[in-house]
Amino acid sequence: MTVRTTTRLADGRELLYFDDGNTAQEHTEPDRRPLEQRSDADTGQVRFDALTGDWVAVAAHRQTRTYLPPADQCPLCPSRDANLSEIPSASYDVAVFENRFPSLGPAVGSIPDPAGWGTSGTAFGRCEVVAFTADHAGSFATLAPERARTVIDAWADRTAALSALPGIRQVFPFENRGQEIGVTLHHPHGQIYAYPYVPPRSAVMAQAALRHYEGTDGRSTLTGSILRAERDSGERIVLEGKHFSAYVPFAAHWPLEVHLTPHRHVPDLAALSTEERDELAVVYLRLLTALDRLYDSPTPYIAAWHQAPLEESLRPAGYLHLQLTSPRRAADKLKFLAGSEAAMGAFINDTTPEQIAAQLRGALSPSPATQGAEQ
């Protein structure tokens, strides 16, 4: 069972350790850095775009954030005398801490209602970093299943805690992997954003889900209906478990895109049962490993956990799922968002979902249940 320890960094930011059940540690080391105390006054601004109805965070202080430091100066490695990092402990399994250069927060509260051009407010919210391992090398795909399970518990814990903060309307765990995606740290890690508004893509998906939900008098969800159709077809299914299935969506936007969805309707990671979390750790690792087996070098990706918005009117129709996307369209080619995609939001896919699903199925490692029989 995952063990959590809560402490504070030198500037007052929260730091949480999540240890594998068989390696629980005390984590009593203090943060020895001479940091100035952080203040709610350091919070940036959000501005309302009257043309699109979107909120935009203005966070100029992020220009000074750490950018691809050498391994001996990594801020996510355990602290050493020569490198006092963000994580004071000499050893850890998974660590979660408030981002030193947040897009949102540290202050929390409610932003104003949109009132047309010129509407602005404080960028309330929370941004956290999730270090998956103390090891500087590797990736989520190279984690042991036990460690992946600890990360899932950390995501679930933080989802519940951040959802309870004043003014938060959406909690979004995600991982950017690869310089091609724009990562600024090589150490295996992800992030969690707690937004004071429902982000644009979530808002579009939430409205589509709500229309379907209300149209069936609450008897079915949109994501659940799509999952059943994909499982019935089988053409784009990548893998199926007892509790989760992964498939390439019928209208995939990206050259590589997979959705990993629980069979049971749950709003977020915090609502997953123990058995579901156990299976998720295994199937997610298999999926990421298959993605890296497609080519001779690691594939850059964005792993986005879509959770139900916290608004009472939208939440019943929401359905947890992972959207795993990569711009890699060939071994030596990336898809860049050019005119049609970037300006108009009209995507053009250079691959077919059916071909990608077949390639990923071929790249899968044997499942634990069948591995002995297949060797």
Summary of the structure (lengths in Angstrom):
residues: 375
radius of gyration: 20.8
end to end distance: 31.4
largest distance: 64.6
contacts: 1176
relative contact order: 0.12
helix: 29%
strand: 23%
